[in-house]
Amino acid sequence: MARHLEKVHEDKADVAKALSFPKRSKERRHQLDYIRNRGNYAHNAAVMESGNGELVPFKRPTQQAKGNEFIPCEYCLGLFNRKVLWRHIRTCKRKSKSVAQKPGENRVQSMCIYTGPVPAQISDAMTESDGDTRYQTGRKRQSPADSLNVPACDSTVPDQMTFGDSGEKEQCSSQDTHESIVVGASHKKDGIRVYNKRHYCLYCSRPCAKMARHLEKAHEDKADVAKALSFPKRSKERRHQLDYIRNRGNYAHNAAVMESGNGELVPFKRPTQQAKGNEFIPCKYCLGLFNRKVLWRHIRTCKRKPKSVAQKPGKNRVQSMCTYTGPVPAQISKQLWGVICSMNTDPITNIIKSDHVITDLGQDLLNKGGNSTKNQHNVREKMRELGRLIHNGRKVTSLKKLEDFINPKKYLEMVRAVKVTCGYESGTGTFQIPSLANKLGHALVNVSKLLKAHGLITNNHELVRKATEFQQVHSEKWNEMISSTALRNIAESKWNVPTLMPFTEDVQKMHQFLSAMQDECSSELSGTPSTKSWTELAKVCLTQIILFNRRREGE
């Protein structure tokens, strides 16, 4: 496992931390053991949930044993026999020094069982309030763990475990898109660089290694080519003009690749290793394709940038500007594309761009509320809420697209994704962001209505049936599972909110300022009457009337 982590997962934070320690040191060994235990813990949890398979213990017994004889440690997550768990807890390396060990084996077992994986059909609150009962009843009837086995020392453990019928993992559509669009890397042979980069012609779309020669021989009748060839050879003007034509051809090719969702992009400068397509953005001025992290540096010295444009500091501002001026996807309008490009570049934005249901909902909201700045902000907020829901749902459920959430059979998975997104704490029964839970409830109803309308238009009876049944289940179960808790959390948060009262001196200063403004505006209106003086005096008088008629809270 140590060799596997070092070769395959060295970019992970925990693995990097372990590898930072010297070899054969205690710190390195303890950190790698903890990572190994966490992997075995995840496997054991999946086996326990499926009810069939072999568990991976911290130390294998001499004879094959039953799965219900083993419990994971609360601290290091290693799987130990019930009878020796108390002995391990005393010397566990991951146990905090502030935890004082009390005598008793059963107490240790109960503590570790409670912190272990909770069965899917049992809630955390039920586990906490009735923790001992479910293990007592397990003696009377056969537990699912009875069908689980712990391999002995001389037995073999399968490398893979198949879940379901096919055993294939469901892939996300957006992940497929980003993985199928790549940026070619530069190559070396015997330490010498291989010049095999191909540029795409703007006029005939053919890949060429020598673009200047191809343009001179095949397209000398074009206006831009003739302009470039009019300059002397090896001059800066000629090189800049040919570079711009080359970039425009590559830009057209890259736009076609992005639209099809499959292919290889042609960057301005190839990386040393193959990279993903969503890591590159075209420049607004020269149309060359650059890495997001270095685009801001290129913008400063871009030869095609007008001299009248003053460069402002900030990387994200440059990325947003260049993304907006890039190719617009066919299914997204220019107005909605501007709203999406103003978002921060993160995984949530990539999800929004690739999920057509989110973009369709954003377009409907934009059509309904207009193209004002306030409505654009609201549309951006709604789209990012759904993007966050999908992003968190992919981590804990099998839901990959927003359309998958509108399925009555997967309603409980949708509820789980909402709880994770809103920061639900099962111990206290509270949401960290209760208002987001209510917003997501309304957003999912709007999504179901959108999909139902789309199904009726396209004569998709299956989509209509799912949306209709989802709405029925949602009206019955949402208040019970999410809404009631979120509303209670919001009400409780307002109980002890202090009321801020202004100081007397501040109130006096405000009234003195309004009186001075009234006298100044009155004198200006008497001396030189104007519309501006009248408007200012009217505003001051209206402010004084509002303050005079103010009421105390509760009147």
PyMOL commands that set and color helices and strands:
alter all, ss='L'
color gray80, all
select helices_A, chain A and resi 2-8+13-19+26-50+67-69+82-91+105-115+124-129+131-140+144-147+173-180+211-218+223-229+236-260+277-279+292-301+315-324+334-341+347-354+356-369+373-396+402-405+408-421+434-458+461-493+504-527+531-548
alter helices_A, ss='H'
color red, helices_A
select strands_A, chain A and resi 53-54+65-66+70-72+79-81+148-150+181-183+187-189+192-194+199-200+207-208+263-265+275-276+280-282+289-291+424-425+430-431
alter strands_A, ss='S'
color yellow, strands_A
deselect
rebuild
show_as cartoon
